[in-house]
């Protein structure tokens, strides 16, 4: 830009390309906060100009405000957070009682609300409400990505239903091509919507939308994938993250003295350490309670005969009580030689450790994001807590870990999925696979050879 200005003073700007570059660069800057004249390389949202994002609104119910009006702001916030937390936990257990289909719908609603909160911040920060078609395109891309992910889930877990309906067979067979075509249509619409004076701003928002989709939709898809492995893989991770949040808050509130990280000044080492031990103990006990019931441990499968989700099975080894010999040092301290517990309880310790030590970094990431744009909360949806994203910033990180943990250490090949793939093949291919499998089982002695008639 300095070079262009110098050349401009000398009258050497006859090139049409240089004129266009100068115009678009200068006009793009007018729409971005924190980029005043001469600050082209400065940070967006610098001290010179704060992004135009309205402050969070206090939407605490009037009855609570009236009941707690005599308390200091610190204790008032404590009670508001506590009451709303208990309310949300009660609602969570009610949703679990209603079954898998309601859980899936709730995950979808949370995903949409999280997307709305993050994308709205982008609109406000970059003053992009007037960009042509962009609000429509943002939601269009959300629909495209959801169609891709949940179409894959439908093909994987509802194979029998798909095979029964001819339109679904067509959609399942060409699902990825259709998904790509839908995305390409949105991509072309974006290119056609580009306006000369807003190029840079439009590409900012294009990137903002895609990063939001990566964070929100991908993670919510993994949450549902975990749910189909058994509700316990959905409930325990979410519960231990909630527990860690509560324990860290309580230990920090009553004992916190040492700051933990500058991104979150209210977080303390006392809360971090207390939250770790409290979460591990809670996860171990909670895993023991849930592992006793088929409703929680059985994979969630669609029963085509009853047209409903079934959670009945013979529990796997993870959920069968085992006797373990304790290490010699522990034997000397506790005077116990053996202990009976479910193998899943050992895995719960790994999940609790991640939720306590790594999970909070999802919250720190969200704190850094909010500080970058000078906002207190993502929204004011939940009194005392902020927006939905403020409550689920650690949950998404946890969902990814649980999915990776399952695929790496727990889950093997799924026979039902293999069978569904076989049913799609041509009859000749199915017969060939049958003969190969039969021959293989005979070689291993697991299948006797057919009796042959003597000639």
Secondary structure, DSSP 8 states (H G I E B T S, - for coil): -HHHHHHHHTT----HHHHHHHHHHHHHHTTSTT--TT-TTS-TT-TTS------------HHHHHHTTTS-HHHHHHHHHHHHHHHHHHHHHHHHHH-HHHHHHHHHHHHHHHHHHHHHHHHHHTT-TTSTTHHHHHHHHHHHHHHHHHHHHHHHH-HHHHHH-HHHHHHHHTHHHHHHHHHHHHHHHHHHH--GGGHHHHHHHHHHHHHHHHHHHHHHHHHHHHHHT-THHHHHHHHHHHHHHHHHHHHHHHH--SEEETTEEEEEHHHHHHHHHHHHHHHHHHHHHHTT-HHHHS--EEETTTTEEE------GGGSEEEEE--HHHHHHH--SEEEEEHHHHHHHHHHHHHHHTTHHHHHHHHHHHHHTT-S-S--SBTTTBSHHHHHHHHHHHHHHHHHHIIIII----HHHHHHHHHHS-HHHHHHHHHHHHHHHHHTTSS--------
